[in-house]
Amino acid sequence: MCRQVLYCLVTMITMSVAAPVLTQEATKSAGRGELLLTTNCARCHAVGRTGASLHPAAPPFRTLSRKYKIEGLAEALAEGLSTGHPDMPEFVFAPEDVGAIIDYLQSIQRH
C-alpha cells in the first residue's frame, strides 16, 4: 500500500512539472507556425482566428479543417504545396517548420 501511494505521489509531481513544459513547447511551436504563415501566406489568406482573406479564392486558415484533416496537410507542406487558389505560388517548408505550422493550424480551427 505504501509503495502505491509513493508511486502515485511521484507520478503526480512528475506530471505537475512536465505538463507546463510541454504546454510551453506547444505554444512556442504554434507561435513559430503563426509567424511562418503570416510571412508566407497572409498576402492572400486570413491566417488568424478572425478576419477575411485578402484574395477572394483563398480560404481563411481557421476553416481548413472543414475540408482537410490538418495533420494530413503535413506531407503537402513538406513536399510542395501548390494546390489552392489558381494563382497560388508553390511553397515547400522544412520538416521542423511543418510541425510548427500544423500546431498553429490546429490551434485556430473553427468547426
URZIMO-V190883 format. One record per helix or strand. SS is the DSSP state (a for helix, b for strand). FROM is the first residue (numbers start at 1). TO is the last residue. If there is no record, write none. Layout:
ss->{SS:SS}
from->{FROM:FROM}
to->{TO:TO}
This chain:
ss->{a:a:a:b:b:a}
from->{2:61:70:81:91:95}
to->{41:66:79:81:91:108}
